[in-house]
Amino acid sequence: MNHKKITQVILSLLAIFAFAVSCSESGDSIESTVTNTGSSSSPSSNSNSNCPTKTCDDFKSQADAQKTFESNKKCYKNLDGDGNGKACEHLK
């Protein structure tokens, strides 16, 4: 194999590795919780960095929070503090 081919193989493997890491669910074991006031607490600063940080305070209505929650339940699981499938229930 020549140098150019080796470089291409290495870059391809790095791209595959980066994709696999970005899609991993390792952040799922650390959950943030949201109280009815919308404040967020996390047992650790290690969270899924691929997910934007959103709390109930970021939404004007429950419907808006629900749309965001439904768009990616893994990223926005903190919007459903009691796990019943309804995001930011205290909002109108």
Buried (B, 14 or more C-beta within 10 A) or exposed (E): EEEEEEEEEEEEEEEEEEEEEEEEEEBEEEEBBBEEEBEBEEEEEEBBEEBEEBBBEBBEEBEBBBEBBEEEEEBBBBBBBEEEEBBBBEBE
